[in-house]
Every structure is written in C-alpha cells, then in structure tokens.
C-alpha cells in the first residue's frame, strides 16, 4: 500500500482569481460551560476566555472563521455586539464615526428567559505560520447588565430550562 502526502494541490486550470485551493486544516473550540459577566454599557470585554487556536502551514493562507455563540441577558431589550479578535485585538470592525461604538455583529435580546445565538463568519489573513488565537470581544448597548453564556438568566432546575453550546471553528484555506 502507498501513501501520497502533499503540501498543496493546485487544479490544472490554476487557482481561481481571489480564491484558494482548498481547506488545509480545521480546528474547532467548543464550550458547554455556563459563564456570566457583569458588563457596563458600551464597554468591550474579552469573550469569557473562550477562543480557538490554529497554526497556519503557510503565511499566505487565509483563515475562515465560523462563530456560533449562545447567550442570554439579565435584562430584556439589550443589544449585544461582538467583534472577532486575533491575539486579543479586534479586527473587521465598523468605521470610526464620532463617538459611535465600533462593533462587528449584533443582536437585540428581547427576553431574559430565552437563550439566543449570535452566529457569524469572517475571513482573516494573519500572514503567519505561528499559532494564531481567535476569540471575540463583546459589549452590551442600551445600559449594562449580566451576559450569560450557554444558559438563561433564571437558570432553574427543570426540563423547560435550556443549557446550550458555543463554538468557534477556524479553517485554513490555501491561497
């Protein structure tokens, strides 16, 4: 039996313009644990120490990220905004304009008895072959309150109370 191992396969027609040759590796971080933090209004905080680390095989590779974050808020009618981070620094954020908060993706939470998700994807070019740590920052708009991950605010011990899961998936895409 033979084994063929290669670093890169490029189609006969070449790599598509602006595209990549394929997925090189996939890494997923999953958390099912409950976490809660008290947040002040419009102040970004680290994403509850939840992140995903990938080590690109080439400095020209891109990293496709998929976030699926389960949250509940202590007080209804709060908007939660998140922004992806690389090595603790936010990227892919809205334009600066006066004193407006520069976020990336947001969701208005209308109820504190339901867990809801913020899901988004983005493409990054870290230009590195060292380990890259991806996470997120979050802020609560319209007054501060507790943000709860993977559980609801009133976490009663009954079948009607939901516990959830949050994931971050990083896929290295060849360039």
KADANOR-V86870 format. One record per residue. N is the residue number from 1. SS is DSSP state (H for helix, E for strand, - for the rest). PSI is psi in whole degrees, -180 to 180 (NA if undefined). Layout:
N_SS_PSI / N_SS_PSI
This chain:
1_-_140 / 2_-_154 / 3_-_131 / 4_-_122 / 5_-_130 / 6_-_158 / 7_-_-29 / 8_-_139 / 9_-_123 / 10_-_130 / 11_-_156 / 12_-_-38 / 13_-_1 / 14_-_174 / 15_-_134 / 16_-_146 / 17_-_124 / 18_-_2 / 19_-_-179 / 20_-_172 / 21_-_-14 / 22_-_177 / 23_E_126 / 24_E_-43 / 25_E_157 / 26_E_134 / 27_E_134 / 28_E_135 / 29_E_134 / 30_E_138 / 31_E_134 / 32_-_1 / 33_-_149 / 34_-_139 / 35_E_148 / 36_E_141 / 37_E_142 / 38_E_124 / 39_E_136 / 40_-_163 / 41_E_132 / 42_-_21 / 43_-_116 / 44_-_141 / 45_E_157 / 46_E_148 / 47_-_51 / 48_-_36 / 49_-_38 / 50_-_120 / 51_-_174 / 52_E_132 / 53_E_133 / 54_E_145 / 55_E_103 / 56_-_145 / 57_-_-17 / 58_-_145 / 59_-_-12 / 60_-_-7 / 61_-_153 / 62_E_157 / 63_E_118 / 64_E_125 / 65_E_139 / 66_E_121 / 67_E_136 / 68_E_104 / 69_E_126 / 70_E_124 / 71_E_162 / 72_E_154 / 73_E_153 / 74_-_-41 / 75_-_134 / 76_-_165 / 77_-_47 / 78_E_138 / 79_E_128 / 80_E_126 / 81_E_139 / 82_E_155 / 83_E_137 / 84_E_150 / 85_E_147 / 86_E_116 / 87_-_30 / 88_-_-4 / 89_E_128 / 90_E_143 / 91_-_167 / 92_-_64 / 93_-_159 / 94_-_161 / 95_-_148 / 96_-_136 / 97_-_98 / 98_-_-134 / 99_-_16 / 100_-_144 / 101_-_132 / 102_-_96 / 103_-_-171 / 104_-_-57 / 105_E_145 / 106_E_161 / 107_E_138 / 108_E_121 / 109_E_117 / 110_-_-11 / 111_-_144 / 112_-_11 / 113_-_1 / 114_-_139 / 115_-_137 / 116_E_165 / 117_E_150 / 118_E_113 / 119_E_135 / 120_E_165 / 121_E_156 / 122_E_162 / 123_E_132 / 124_E_152 / 125_-_87 / 126_-_-17 / 127_-_51 / 128_-_155 / 129_-_11 / 130_-_162 / 131_E_133 / 132_E_127 / 133_E_119 / 134_E_134 / 135_E_-147 / 136_E_156 / 137_E_156 / 138_E_156 / 139_E_151 / 140_E_127 / 141_E_168 / 142_-_42 / 143_-_143 / 144_-_165 / 145_E_179 / 146_E_140 / 147_E_129 / 148_E_129 / 149_E_134 / 150_-_19 / 151_E_169 / 152_-_165 / 153_-_-51 / 154_-_86 / 155_-_63 / 156_-_153 / 157_-_75 / 158_-_167 / 159_-_-19 / 160_-_-2 / 161_-_126 / 162_-_141 / 163_E_144 / 164_-_-164 / 165_-_147 / 166_E_143 / 167_E_150 / 168_E_125 / 169_E_130 / 170_E_126 / 171_E_124 / 172_E_125 / 173_E_127 / 174_-_146 / 175_-_NA
